[in-house]
Amino acid sequence: WTPWPDGIHLDLFADMPLIAAARIDLTATPTVDAAALAGFNTQSLCHSDILQGGAQAATDFLKDDDGFTRFEVAAGRAGALRRGVIVRRLLEIETYRNLALLGLPLARKVSPRIQHQERTLADLMRRLGEGHGMDASNQALDTLHRLSLDVGRTLDEVSYRFAASRAYADVLRARLDRLEESPVGEFSTIARYLENRIEPAIATLTAINKRLDAL
């Protein structure tokens, strides 16, 4: 099996960042075959009826050896148009899932910097409060000015990416709602699994934004 269909020129994608790669296997059965389920990691397996029971979908959101997230879809009860809708929605969910999480590496990167800024500000306020002469106060104020510029640069660095992540998370929630899922057995739905991972990530970005605003 090759991940690229015939006629695709790979050099077209050489300079493009990879956001998402998904493999969707459609079968003309009413339920996902047990053999297909066996290929997933049971710890993160999502298996649900979708579109009010019109089909079934399963995935573990782990990349395979080719770097693709694999979805199994049993669409035996769906017509050609409905199958196209299912594939599109799953591709959108995988894409927006990755886009919503793009802010998290940046959050991890700037977090130590913000901690240093917070400590520096606390030390400066202490020095200014102690008032050890005009020279010391002027030096502290100069440092405070430089800190203000550094905080402003950090806020500029993260604002766009964090806002984009929150917007993509909102779109993801809307796409998940449209799946109209119900769990199969004791497995998680795609929506529940992703909400448990996206919400803490977005909360982290919001917390960092609040810390920078406070600074």
C-alpha contacts under 8 A as a table, 3 or more apart, distances in Angstrom:
res1	aa1	res2	aa2	distance
2	T	5	P	7.23
3	P	66	D	7.35
4	W	8	I	6.64
5	P	8	I	6.07
9	H	12	L	5.83
9	H	13	F	7.93
10	L	13	F	5.57
10	L	14	A	6.76
11	D	14	A	5.02
12	L	15	D	7.63
13	F	16	M	5.18
18	L	21	A	7.55
19	I	95	T	6.67
19	I	98	N	6.46
19	I	99	L	6.99
20	A	68	F	7.94
20	A	94	E	6.57
20	A	95	T	5.37
20	A	98	N	6.57
21	A	67	G	6.99
21	A	68	F	4.94
21	A	69	T	6.29
22	A	68	F	4.88
22	A	69	T	4.63
22	A	70	R	5.86
22	A	71	F	7.44
22	A	91	L	6.94
22	A	94	E	7.29
23	R	68	F	6.00
23	R	69	T	6.04
23	R	70	R	4.78
23	R	71	F	6.14
24	I	70	R	5.93
24	I	71	F	4.68
24	I	72	E	5.93
24	I	73	V	7.05
24	I	87	V	7.23
25	D	70	R	7.66
25	D	71	F	6.20
25	D	72	E	4.97
25	D	73	V	6.03
26	L	72	E	6.36
26	L	73	V	4.92
26	L	74	A	6.01
26	L	75	A	6.53
27	T	32	V	7.92
27	T	72	E	7.89
27	T	73	V	6.29
27	T	74	A	4.98
27	T	75	A	5.96
27	T	76	G	6.74
28	A	74	A	6.11
28	A	75	A	5.41
28	A	76	G	3.98
28	A	77	R	7.74
29	T	32	V	7.08
29	T	74	A	5.23
29	T	75	A	6.08
29	T	76	G	4.26
29	T	77	R	7.46
30	P	55	A	6.64
30	P	56	Q	7.30
30	P	74	A	5.56
30	P	75	A	6.15
30	P	76	G	4.70
30	P	77	R	5.85
31	T	55	A	7.28
31	T	56	Q	5.82
31	T	74	A	5.17
31	T	75	A	7.76
31	T	76	G	7.81
32	V	36	A	6.87
32	V	37	L	7.11
32	V	56	Q	6.36
32	V	57	A	7.04
32	V	58	A	7.36
32	V	72	E	6.83
32	V	73	V	6.52
32	V	74	A	5.11
33	D	36	A	5.33
33	D	37	L	6.50
34	A	37	L	5.01
34	A	38	A	6.18
35	A	38	A	5.12
35	A	39	G	7.02
36	A	39	G	5.62
36	A	40	F	7.59
36	A	72	E	7.18
37	L	40	F	5.60
37	L	58	A	7.32
38	A	41	N	7.85
40	F	45	L	6.37
40	F	59	T	6.90
40	F	60	D	5.89
41	N	44	S	5.87
41	N	45	L	5.85
41	N	60	D	6.07
41	N	62	L	7.97
42	T	45	L	4.89
42	T	60	D	7.61
44	S	60	D	5.02
44	S	61	F	7.36
44	S	193	Y	7.88
45	L	58	A	7.04
45	L	59	T	5.80
45	L	60	D	4.31
45	L	61	F	7.85
45	L	187	F	6.74
45	L	188	S	6.95
46	C	57	A	7.89
46	C	58	A	5.36
46	C	59	T	5.38
46	C	60	D	5.88
46	C	187	F	5.79
46	C	188	S	4.82
46	C	189	T	5.20
46	C	190	I	5.49
46	C	193	Y	7.20
47	H	56	Q	7.34
47	H	57	A	5.81
47	H	58	A	4.34
47	H	59	T	6.82
47	H	183	P	6.28
47	H	184	V	5.71
47	H	187	F	5.66
47	H	188	S	6.24
47	H	189	T	5.95
47	H	190	I	7.36
48	S	56	Q	5.70
48	S	57	A	5.65
48	S	58	A	6.59
48	S	181	E	6.12
48	S	182	S	5.52
48	S	183	P	4.31
48	S	184	V	4.83
48	S	187	F	7.46
48	S	188	S	7.29
48	S	189	T	5.43
48	S	190	I	7.39
49	D	52	Q	6.78
49	D	53	G	4.96
49	D	54	G	7.21
49	D	55	A	5.83
49	D	56	Q	4.42
49	D	57	A	6.51
49	D	181	E	5.52
49	D	182	S	5.30
49	D	183	P	6.23
49	D	184	V	6.43
50	I	53	G	5.31
50	I	54	G	6.16
50	I	55	A	5.43
50	I	56	Q	5.60
50	I	57	A	6.82
50	I	179	L	5.50
50	I	180	E	5.51
50	I	181	E	4.49
50	I	182	S	6.69
51	L	54	G	5.24
51	L	55	A	6.64
51	L	178	R	7.56
51	L	179	L	5.41
51	L	180	E	4.87
51	L	181	E	6.39
52	Q	55	A	7.94
52	Q	180	E	5.63
52	Q	181	E	6.50
52	Q	182	S	7.58
53	G	56	Q	7.10
53	G	181	E	7.81
53	G	182	S	7.92
54	G	75	A	7.39
54	G	77	R	5.85
54	G	78	A	6.09
55	A	73	V	7.11
55	A	74	A	5.69
55	A	75	A	4.92
55	A	76	G	7.11
55	A	77	R	6.24
55	A	78	A	6.61
56	Q	73	V	5.61
56	Q	74	A	5.06
56	Q	75	A	6.74
57	A	71	F	6.84
57	A	72	E	5.59
57	A	73	V	4.45
57	A	74	A	6.43
58	A	71	F	5.71
58	A	72	E	5.13
58	A	73	V	6.55
59	T	62	L	7.99
59	T	69	T	7.80
59	T	70	R	6.06
59	T	71	F	4.81
59	T	72	E	6.47
59	T	190	I	7.96
60	D	69	T	7.95
60	D	70	R	7.58
60	D	71	F	7.99
61	F	69	T	5.62
61	F	70	R	7.06
62	L	68	F	7.95
62	L	69	T	5.69
62	L	70	R	7.52
63	K	66	D	7.44
63	K	67	G	4.96
63	K	68	F	4.92
63	K	69	T	4.63
63	K	70	R	7.18
64	D	67	G	5.21
64	D	68	F	5.34
64	D	69	T	6.33
64	D	70	R	7.17
65	D	68	F	7.42
75	A	78	A	5.19
75	A	79	G	7.91
75	A	83	R	6.59
76	G	79	G	7.89
78	A	81	L	7.93
78	A	82	R	5.64
78	A	83	R	6.08
79	G	82	R	5.34
79	G	83	R	6.16
80	A	83	R	5.12
80	A	84	G	6.37
81	L	84	G	5.18
81	L	85	V	6.44
82	R	85	V	4.98
82	R	86	I	6.25
83	R	86	I	5.06
83	R	87	V	6.27
84	G	87	V	5.22
84	G	88	R	6.16
85	V	88	R	5.17
85	V	89	R	6.13
86	I	89	R	5.23
86	I	90	L	6.22
87	V	90	L	5.27
87	V	91	L	6.17
88	R	91	L	5.17
88	R	92	E	6.14
89	R	92	E	5.02
89	R	93	I	6.12
89	R	175	R	6.76
89	R	179	L	7.61
90	L	93	I	5.04
90	L	94	E	6.21
91	L	94	E	5.22
91	L	95	T	6.10
92	E	95	T	5.06
92	E	96	Y	5.99
92	E	172	L	7.86
92	E	175	R	7.37
93	I	96	Y	5.30
93	I	97	R	5.82
93	I	172	L	5.98
93	I	175	R	6.39
93	I	176	L	7.03
94	E	97	R	5.11
94	E	98	N	6.44
95	T	98	N	5.43
95	T	99	L	6.28
96	Y	99	L	4.85
96	Y	100	A	5.86
96	Y	168	Y	5.76
96	Y	169	A	6.99
96	Y	171	V	7.15
96	Y	172	L	5.57
97	R	100	A	5.34
97	R	101	L	6.56
97	R	168	Y	7.69
97	R	169	A	7.22
97	R	172	L	6.50
97	R	194	L	7.83
97	R	198	I	7.74
98	N	101	L	5.27
98	N	102	L	6.50
99	L	102	L	5.31
99	L	165	S	6.47
99	L	168	Y	6.29
100	A	103	G	6.96
100	A	164	A	7.40
100	A	165	S	4.23
100	A	166	R	6.57
100	A	167	A	7.62
100	A	168	Y	4.97
100	A	169	A	5.15
100	A	198	I	7.46
101	L	104	L	5.54
101	L	165	S	6.44
101	L	198	I	7.24
101	L	201	A	6.98
102	L	105	P	6.56
102	L	106	L	7.58
102	L	161	R	7.56
102	L	165	S	6.62
103	G	106	L	5.35
103	G	107	A	6.22
103	G	158	V	7.98
103	G	161	R	5.65
103	G	162	F	5.46
103	G	165	S	5.87
103	G	205	L	7.20
104	L	107	A	4.93
104	L	108	R	6.32
104	L	201	A	6.47
104	L	204	T	7.81
104	L	205	L	7.09
105	P	108	R	5.12
105	P	109	K	6.18
106	L	109	K	4.90
106	L	110	V	6.24
106	L	158	V	7.24
107	A	110	V	5.43
107	A	111	S	5.96
107	A	158	V	7.74
107	A	204	T	7.57
107	A	205	L	6.39
107	A	208	I	7.23
108	R	111	S	5.35
108	R	112	P	7.70
109	K	112	P	6.98
109	K	113	R	7.81
110	V	113	R	5.12
110	V	114	I	6.24
110	V	154	T	7.55
111	S	114	I	5.16
111	S	115	Q	6.30
111	S	208	I	7.46
112	P	115	Q	5.03
112	P	116	H	6.30
113	R	116	H	5.13
113	R	117	Q	6.25
114	I	117	Q	4.90
114	I	118	E	6.11
114	I	151	V	7.89
114	I	211	R	7.87
114	I	212	L	7.39
115	Q	118	E	5.12
115	Q	119	R	6.28
116	H	119	R	5.17
116	H	120	T	6.05
117	Q	120	T	5.01
117	Q	121	L	6.08
117	Q	147	L	7.03
117	Q	151	V	7.38
118	E	121	L	5.16
118	E	122	A	6.23
118	E	215	L	7.05
119	R	122	A	5.15
119	R	123	D	6.22
120	T	123	D	5.16
120	T	124	L	6.13
120	T	147	L	7.97
121	L	124	L	5.01
121	L	125	M	6.14
121	L	144	L	7.27
121	L	147	L	7.68
121	L	215	L	7.99
122	A	125	M	5.26
122	A	126	R	6.29
123	D	126	R	5.11
123	D	127	R	6.24
124	L	127	R	5.04
124	L	128	L	6.09
124	L	140	A	6.13
124	L	143	T	7.83
124	L	144	L	6.96
125	M	128	L	5.09
125	M	129	G	6.01
126	R	129	G	5.07
126	R	130	E	6.24
127	R	130	E	5.19
127	R	131	G	6.57
127	R	132	H	7.74
127	R	137	S	7.60
127	R	140	A	7.08
128	L	131	G	5.32
128	L	132	H	7.94
128	L	137	S	5.92
128	L	140	A	6.70
131	G	134	M	7.77
131	G	136	A	7.49
131	G	137	S	6.47
132	H	136	A	5.92
132	H	137	S	6.98
133	G	136	A	5.55
133	G	137	S	6.29
134	M	137	S	5.07
134	M	138	N	6.06
135	D	138	N	5.14
135	D	139	Q	6.13
136	A	139	Q	5.10
136	A	140	A	6.15
137	S	140	A	5.04
137	S	141	L	6.13
138	N	141	L	5.02
138	N	142	D	6.17
139	Q	142	D	5.12
139	Q	143	T	6.31
140	A	143	T	5.07
140	A	144	L	6.08
141	L	144	L	4.79
141	L	145	H	6.14
142	D	145	H	5.08
142	D	146	R	6.40
143	T	146	R	5.14
143	T	147	L	6.12
144	L	147	L	4.97
144	L	148	S	6.13
145	H	148	S	5.05
145	H	149	L	6.46
146	R	149	L	5.16
146	R	150	D	6.26
147	L	150	D	4.98
147	L	151	V	6.11
148	S	151	V	5.17
148	S	152	G	6.15
149	L	152	G	5.01
149	L	153	R	6.24
150	D	153	R	5.14
150	D	154	T	6.25
151	V	154	T	5.05
151	V	155	L	6.16
151	V	212	L	6.94
151	V	215	L	7.20
152	G	155	L	5.10
152	G	156	D	6.20
153	R	156	D	5.05
153	R	157	E	6.10
154	T	157	E	4.98
154	T	158	V	6.40
155	L	158	V	5.40
155	L	159	S	5.77
155	L	209	N	7.59
155	L	212	L	6.51
156	D	159	S	5.48
156	D	160	Y	7.38
157	E	160	Y	7.22
157	E	161	R	7.82
158	V	161	R	5.50
158	V	162	F	5.86
159	S	162	F	5.32
159	S	163	A	5.99
159	S	209	N	7.66
160	Y	163	A	5.22
160	Y	164	A	6.07
161	R	164	A	5.05
161	R	165	S	6.14
162	F	165	S	5.05
162	F	166	R	6.30
162	F	205	L	6.18
162	F	206	T	7.87
163	A	166	R	5.18
163	A	167	A	6.23
164	A	167	A	5.02
164	A	168	Y	6.10
165	S	168	Y	5.11
165	S	169	A	6.09
165	S	202	I	7.40
166	R	169	A	5.02
166	R	170	D	6.33
166	R	202	I	6.44
167	A	170	D	5.14
167	A	171	V	6.44
168	Y	171	V	5.03
168	Y	172	L	6.07
169	A	172	L	4.91
169	A	173	R	6.22
169	A	198	I	7.25
169	A	202	I	7.84
170	D	173	R	5.20
170	D	174	A	6.47
171	V	174	A	5.14
171	V	175	R	6.32
172	L	175	R	5.09
172	L	176	L	6.12
173	R	176	L	5.06
173	R	177	D	6.21
173	R	191	A	7.88
174	A	177	D	5.17
174	A	178	R	6.53
175	R	178	R	5.19
175	R	179	L	6.82
176	L	179	L	5.34
176	L	180	E	7.56
176	L	190	I	7.65
176	L	191	A	5.54
177	D	180	E	5.86
177	D	181	E	7.95
177	D	191	A	7.60
181	E	189	T	6.66
181	E	190	I	7.94
181	E	191	A	7.78
182	S	189	T	6.62
183	P	186	E	7.02
183	P	187	F	6.03
183	P	188	S	5.92
183	P	189	T	5.24
184	V	187	F	5.90
184	V	188	S	7.78
188	S	192	R	6.41
188	S	193	Y	6.24
189	T	192	R	5.32
189	T	193	Y	6.20
190	I	193	Y	5.23
190	I	194	L	6.16
191	A	194	L	5.34
191	A	195	E	5.98
192	R	195	E	5.17
192	R	196	N	6.23
193	Y	196	N	5.43
193	Y	197	R	6.82
194	L	197	R	5.16
194	L	198	I	5.80
195	E	198	I	5.14
195	E	199	E	5.61
196	N	199	E	6.01
196	N	200	P	7.06
197	R	200	P	5.92
197	R	201	A	6.63
198	I	201	A	5.17
198	I	202	I	6.21
199	E	202	I	5.20
199	E	203	A	6.07
200	P	203	A	4.92
200	P	204	T	6.16
201	A	204	T	5.11
201	A	205	L	6.54
202	I	205	L	5.13
202	I	206	T	6.22
203	A	206	T	5.04
203	A	207	A	6.10
204	T	207	A	5.12
204	T	208	I	6.31
205	L	208	I	5.23
205	L	209	N	6.26
206	T	209	N	5.07
206	T	210	K	6.27
207	A	210	K	5.10
207	A	211	R	6.29
208	I	211	R	5.06
208	I	212	L	6.28
209	N	212	L	5.19
209	N	213	D	6.17
210	K	213	D	4.99
210	K	214	A	6.10
211	R	214	A	5.05
211	R	215	L	6.22
212	L	215	L	4.98
